[in-house]
């Protein structure tokens, strides 16, 4: 089952979360960045 993830804030931590989600987890879908 795919986990849908929205990131609120795209500063240093938001970028690191996005990078980690894309590289390490194949079952996470980024649906929104605010």
N, C-alpha and C positions, 0 to 999 in steps of 0.2 A: 504494500500500500504506500502510495506517495504521500509524503508530508508536505503540505503547502506552507511556505514561510514568507512572511512579510517583514521587511526591515524598516524600522522607524528611526531614521537618522543615518546619514551616510558619511559620518566622520571617520576617524581612525578605527574605531571599534566596528562600525558598520561595514567598512571595507574588509576588515579582517574576518568578520563573520561570513560575508559573501564569498571570500576567497576559500575559506575552510569548507563551506557548504559545497562549493563547486568541485573542489579537488578531492574531498574525502568521502562524500556521501552521494551515492548515485540515486537514492530514493527521496531526495529533497527537491522540490520545485519552488523557485523564487517567483512569487506572484506579484509582488509590489515592493517598491522602494519609495519611501516618503522623505 
